[in-house]
Amino acid sequence: MSTSIYSINKGINRPIEFKGLKAQYIWYLGGGLLALLILFAILYICGVNTFVCLLIILLAGTGLFMHVYKLSRQYGEHGMMKTLAKRSIPSVIKIYSRKVFTELWKNK
């Protein structure tokens, strides 16, 4: 009888999820928190009162969390990338010359 000491990973091919955040939104939240840390350091070095710094950072952090969680719920794992890609597709292609089409027949 052989028993394995290794556990089987049941999460293969599933998206990364952390406390309700999916995929790239984890990175967005991490980057936003890093930006808030840098903002706090800049405000503190400039001589702004510590309590004012904390109030600004707490308000901005709350807004960041709410916005990132909203994006995660609204778009899901790939939805925001699909929406941004859909916006970049032109709705109309205008060609003012028939030369493009006549050149196609000449090349064949």
Secondary structure, DSSP 8 states (H G I E B T S, - for coil): ----SS---TTTT---EETTEETHHHHHHHHHHHHHHHHHHHHHHTT--HHHHHHHHHHHHHHHHHHHHHHHHHHTTTHHHHHHHHHTS-S------SHHHHHHHHH-
